[in-house]
Structures are given as C-alpha cells and as structure tokens.
Amino acid sequence: MNTQQFIINDIAPLDIKEHVQEAQAIFSELMLSHLPIFSDQTYLGCFPENDVRCFETDKELSSYRYALEGFFVRVDANWLDILEAFAQNHTNIMPVLDHDNKYLGYFELNDIMNIFNETPFLNEPGNILVVEKGSMDYSFSEVAQIVESNNAKIYGIFISKLENDVAQITIKIGDADVSAISQTFRRYSYNIISEHSDDLFITNLKERSEYLEKYLNM
C-alpha cells in the first residue's frame, strides 16, 4: 500500500521563535494532539497540546524547547510501521520526513486506520478466534496448521496481548466450523479466550447436565 497519497500539507509548521499564543490559537481551531515545529526550515519535533495549554502565552516557543517530542516517520514507511508510531506516541498527527530529513507534511491517524479497515482481516466475512498459550510454546506455523487442518482460511494472525509469559493470539478465520477449530486448539493445549455460539451451547449444556446430576443425587 502506497501511503504517500495520504500526506497532508494544510497546516504549516510553526517556527520555534513564534509566541505560544500562536500555537494555542491553532490548537483551539483544529482537533490536533500535537503541532510540528520548525527552526530555519528544519523539523525539530512536535509540541503536545496539553503542554502548550500550560505555557505562558507571551513567551516564545523556544522557551519550552525541552517539551518537544521528536517523533516522525519516513516517507516510504510501511502503513503498519506508521500505525505503530501513532500508538507509541499517543498522537493523531504524524510528521513525514524524506531521507534528507526534509519535512513533507503529515499523516492523520484516521487515514491510516482506514487502510487497516480495508484489509481482509476486517473487511472479509468470517470469525474472530482468540486463543492463548505460553509465549515459548506456541508458533504461528502451528496456529496456521490447526486452522487449515479444519479446511478454514486465515485472513490474519497477530499477538494481541503478551503478559506473564503468556501470548494471546487473535486469528481472523473465514466461514468455517469454529467449534471444531476450537476443539483442535484445545487438543494442542491452547486456551480458548473468545466464546462463540457453538461453544456457548456446549457450555450451557454442560452446566445443565451438572445441575441435573446434582438434583438427582439429592
């Protein structure tokens, strides 16, 4: 996916010598979390809105240079790397530089999220299955083999959580018997995190059976 078509240039970065009130005015007008800052046409970084709101309005931005956050992406960055940069820096605007460090514009978070929304992982009909296993015990090849052995297509796999040496794996599966796939995962010692209608039916049936057994033994 060529992301260069999403580069925006409608906001001119402020010079570090501008006064704080100029930055505050831009933040009041636009829904931005950060604002790119220049010095002699060189990109320095971004000021976060929350900090700028606390700066003294009659001072130059240069007085608060310490608050600059120096994040950016290169013009040829993959959209997943761009999305990761957004997440790591808690921002909705991402400056774009070429390989000579020339500022080209910025990406908006919504535009990059829309790329993700158009991927088969979200766009194709199917089921989401979430499983977990020890972080040293699982492999993507094993996960794929389990799903495909049940004649199902995989539209995407990613690690959605990694905590206490346990990996949580989210899988987008084409239309298939999710219950059968879940049972296969259980045989390979995976825990099933997501619940589906077939699994819920089995759970309810088991609970009713246990209740009936207790009732008959009274």
C-alpha positions in Angstrom: 0.0 0.0 0.0 1.5 3.4 -1.1 0.8 5.7 1.8 2.3 8.9 0.2 -1.1 9.7 -1.2 -2.3 10.4 2.4 0.4 13.0 3.2 -1.3 16.3 4.1 0.1 19.8 3.9 -2.7 22.0 5.1 -1.0 23.0 8.3 2.3 25.0 8.1 4.6 24.0 11.0 5.3 26.9 13.4 8.7 28.4 13.8 10.3 27.9 17.2 10.5 31.7 17.5 6.7 32.2 17.3 4.9 33.0 20.5 3.0 30.5 22.5 -0.3 32.2 21.8 0.1 31.3 18.1 0.2 27.6 18.9 -2.7 27.9 21.3 -4.8 29.5 18.6 -4.1 26.6 16.2 -5.0 24.0 18.8 -8.2 25.9 19.5 -9.1 25.8 15.9 -8.1 22.3 15.0 -8.5 18.9 16.7 -4.8 18.1 16.9 -2.9 16.4 19.7 0.4 17.8 18.5 1.8 20.6 16.4 5.0 20.3 14.2 7.7 22.9 15.0 10.5 24.2 12.7 13.7 26.1 13.1 15.1 27.6 9.9 13.1 25.1 7.9 14.4 22.2 9.9 11.9 19.9 11.7 12.6 19.9 15.4 9.7 17.9 16.7 6.1 18.3 18.0 4.7 20.2 20.9 1.8 18.3 22.6 -1.4 20.3 23.0 -1.7 19.5 26.8 1.7 21.2 27.4 1.1 24.2 25.1 -2.1 25.0 27.1 0.1 25.4 30.2 2.8 27.6 28.6 2.8 31.3 29.2 1.2 33.0 26.2 3.6 35.9 25.9 6.7 33.7 25.7 8.4 32.3 22.6 8.0 28.6 21.9 11.8 28.4 22.1 11.5 28.9 25.9 9.9 25.4 26.1 12.1 23.6 23.7 12.6 20.9 26.3 9.0 19.8 25.8 9.4 18.9 22.1 8.7 15.3 21.2 10.9 14.3 18.2 8.7 11.6 16.6 8.3 11.2 12.8 8.1 8.6 10.1 10.0 8.3 6.8 8.1 8.9 3.5 8.5 5.2 2.5 7.4 3.7 5.8 5.0 0.7 5.8 1.5 1.6 6.9 1.9 -0.9 9.9 5.0 0.9 11.0 3.1 4.2 10.7 0.3 2.8 12.8 2.8 1.6 15.4 4.3 5.1 15.5 0.9 6.6 16.2 0.3 4.2 19.0 3.7 4.6 20.7 3.5 8.4 20.7 -0.2 8.8 21.6 -0.8 11.2 18.8 -3.3 11.8 15.9 -0.8 13.6 13.7 2.5 12.0 12.4 5.1 14.2 10.6 6.6 12.7 7.5 10.3 13.3 6.5 12.2 12.2 3.4 15.7 10.6 3.7 17.3 14.0 3.6 15.2 15.0 6.7 13.1 17.4 4.7 9.6 17.8 6.1 7.0 16.7 3.6 3.7 17.0 5.6 2.0 14.7 8.0 -0.4 11.7 8.2 -3.7 11.8 10.1 -4.5 8.8 12.3 -7.9 8.3 10.7 -6.5 8.0 7.2 -4.0 5.2 8.3 -6.7 3.5 10.3 -8.9 3.4 7.2 -6.2 1.5 5.4 -6.4 -1.1 8.2 -10.2 -1.2 7.9 -9.9 -2.1 4.2 -7.7 -5.2 4.8 -9.3 -8.7 4.6 -8.7 -9.0 8.3 -11.6 -6.6 9.0 -13.3 -6.5 5.6 -13.9 -10.1 4.8 -16.8 -12.1 6.4 -15.7 -14.6 8.9 -15.0 -15.3 12.6 -12.5 -14.0 15.2 -10.9 -16.6 17.4 -8.7 -15.6 20.3 -6.5 -18.3 21.9 -3.6 -18.2 24.4 -0.6 -20.4 25.2 2.8 -19.9 26.8 4.9 -17.5 24.9 7.6 -20.1 24.4 5.2 -22.9 23.5 3.2 -21.5 20.5 4.2 -20.9 16.9 2.5 -19.2 14.0 3.1 -22.3 11.9 1.3 -24.5 14.4 -1.6 -22.0 14.7 -1.9 -21.9 10.9 -1.7 -25.8 10.7 -4.5 -26.1 13.3 -6.8 -23.8 11.4 -6.1 -25.1 7.9 -6.4 -28.7 9.0 -10.0 -27.9 9.6 -10.4 -26.6 6.0 -10.6 -23.0 7.0 -8.9 -19.9 5.5 -6.8 -17.5 7.6 -7.2 -13.8 6.9 -4.8 -12.7 9.6 -3.0 -13.6 12.8 -1.4 -11.3 15.4 -0.3 -11.2 19.0 -3.0 -9.2 20.8 -1.5 -9.5 24.3 1.7 -10.6 25.8 1.7 -10.8 29.6 3.3 -13.1 32.3 4.9 -15.3 29.7 1.5 -16.0 28.0 0.8 -15.0 24.5 -2.8 -14.1 23.4 -3.3 -14.7 19.7 -6.1 -13.3 17.6 -7.0 -15.1 14.4 -9.4 -14.0 11.7 -10.9 -17.1 10.1 -13.1 -17.4 7.0 -16.5 -19.0 7.4 -15.9 -22.4 9.0 -16.8 -24.6 11.9 -15.3 -22.5 14.7 -16.3 -25.1 17.3 -14.3 -27.8 15.6 -11.3 -25.5 15.3 -11.6 -24.6 18.9 -11.6 -28.3 19.9 -8.4 -28.8 17.8 -6.7 -25.9 19.6 -7.7 -27.4 22.9 -6.1 -30.7 21.9 -2.9 -28.7 21.3 -3.1 -27.2 24.8 -4.3 -23.8 23.8 -6.8 -22.0 26.0 -9.8 -20.5 24.1 -10.4 -16.9 25.1 -13.2 -15.9 22.7 -16.6 -17.6 23.0 -18.8 -18.5 20.1 -22.3 -19.7 19.8 -21.4 -23.4 19.5 -19.0 -23.2 22.4 -21.7 -21.4 24.5 -24.2 -24.1 23.6 -21.8 -26.8 24.8 -21.1 -24.8 28.0 -24.8 -24.3 28.7 -25.4 -28.0 28.1 -22.7 -29.0 30.4 -23.9 -26.6 33.2 -27.5 -28.0 32.8 -26.2 -31.6 32.9 -24.2 -30.9 36.1 -27.3 -29.2 37.7 -29.4 -32.2 36.8 -26.9 -34.6 38.2 -26.8 -32.7 41.5 -30.6 -32.6 41.6 -30.9 -36.4 41.1 -28.3 -37.1 43.8 -30.1 -35.0 46.4 
